[in-house]
Amino acid sequence: MKPQDLSRYDEVLLEVFLRHYRQGERYLKFHKDELVEICKQRGIAIRNIPDIIYTYRSRRSLPDRILSTGYWAIEPAGRGSYAFRLLQNAPHFGIPFHDFAPVDIYNAIPDVVEKLLRNDEQSLLTRVLYNRLVDIFTGLTCFHLQNHYRSFVVGMGEVELDALYVGVDKSGMLHIIPIEAKSPAENEMIGRIQISQMAKLVRQDFPDLHRRILAIKQLHDGTIAVVEFDDRIEPDEFKIVSVSRFRLIEISK
């Protein structure tokens, strides 16, 4: 994204925030139409208005003027609506992935697939699937249900999971496993709001199953980090349970 586009995003979002901000309030709801209105008033051409929201939820910190008033994050608040929510913790998890020694896993991806993969989230999910990293990390026998699992979550609107698995343990207990995937880009961060959304979705759609909440990120050195969060609901409640880093290697001939 071009620097001038980011500065426009900052400009638009800051105006929305200042329209609603009152000292002491922790939840500021606004509608997508407000973003459209401000863009028109300022002569700013932004084709995909929802991309403004997505950018600040996972790829970019909010403007400094907003953050000077606290740890604000943006979350969905119904159809076409969003909200600035004041958190007690930083909105993105700062995880020192390279502090964890990589575990070597023999690469099971067929050559014909490997040569066509890219460094994006979907290719990352393919690497995880072929190498059964969800099974290895969780200790469960896991089955891939689908990517891009979408559901309307009451009070939030439509939520999308990057991937969804189901796992079975040695006692036959089923575990539902939502996954948030992140590419190697430095600005692809794991956010508290996204983890909370995943947890709320699977609680709603699979109320009778145990839950394992995961995020995966491909790092610049080619290793794949997997993070598990505890089974909570609200963004500030989540804590990291475990982190592993996997390195895919070839079998020596």
Buried (B, 14 or more C-beta within 10 A) or exposed (E): EEEEBBEBBBBBBBBBBEEBBEEEEEEBEBBBEBBEBBBEEEEBEBEEBEBBBEBBBBBBBBBEEBEEEEBBBBBBBBEEBBBBBBBEBBBBBEBEBEEBEBBEBEBEBEEEEBEEBEEBBBBBBBBBBBBBBBBBBBEBEBEBBEBEBEBEBEEBBEBEBBBBBBBEEEEEEBBBBBBBBBBBBEEBBBBBBBBBBBBBBBBBBBEEBBBBBBBBBBBEEEBBBBBBBBBBEEBBBBEEEEBBBBBBEEEEE
